Amino acid sequence: MAMDKDDIYFMQEALKEARKAFALNEVPVGAVIVCEGKIIARAHNLSERLTDATAHAEMQAFTSASSHLGGKYLNECTLYVTIEPCPMCAGAGFWTQLGKIVYGAKDEKRGYSVHQPSLIHPKTKIISGILEEECRKLMTEFFRKKRPSNSPKGE
């Protein structure tokens, strides 16, 4: 897949957010929202810190971007997120009428495309696989540290 240099740059920015989540012991998902070539929102998962199961990176970014723009629709914006959005985040993206979603690695267990691909707004463009390996590696490293395979059973 040919990658657009802007897509790579903005996904690198989303990865910076994911690393912040990792450092906070949050599932390392990062997101940025871009409008007219500028980042208007940056976010990472905060579910543990806020004790809020809905505090996903995308949800935080939607709120921030909507506040920045002064409106609830993000149809002129692109969401860059390191991992495929879950059904909740895809549904929220539907309601914001995102112009485009660009994600890094597919989420084979909890991604919207596994559960309900129709959650994406019909006008939203989807691009996947941007810096896929880096995005997947960060997630794998996080869960490897959370669930070490070398620990004896019962611990």
Summary of the structure (lengths in Angstrom):
residues: 155
radius of gyration: 15.2
end to end distance: 42.9
largest distance: 53.2
contacts: 516
relative contact order: 0.16
helix: 44%
strand: 19%
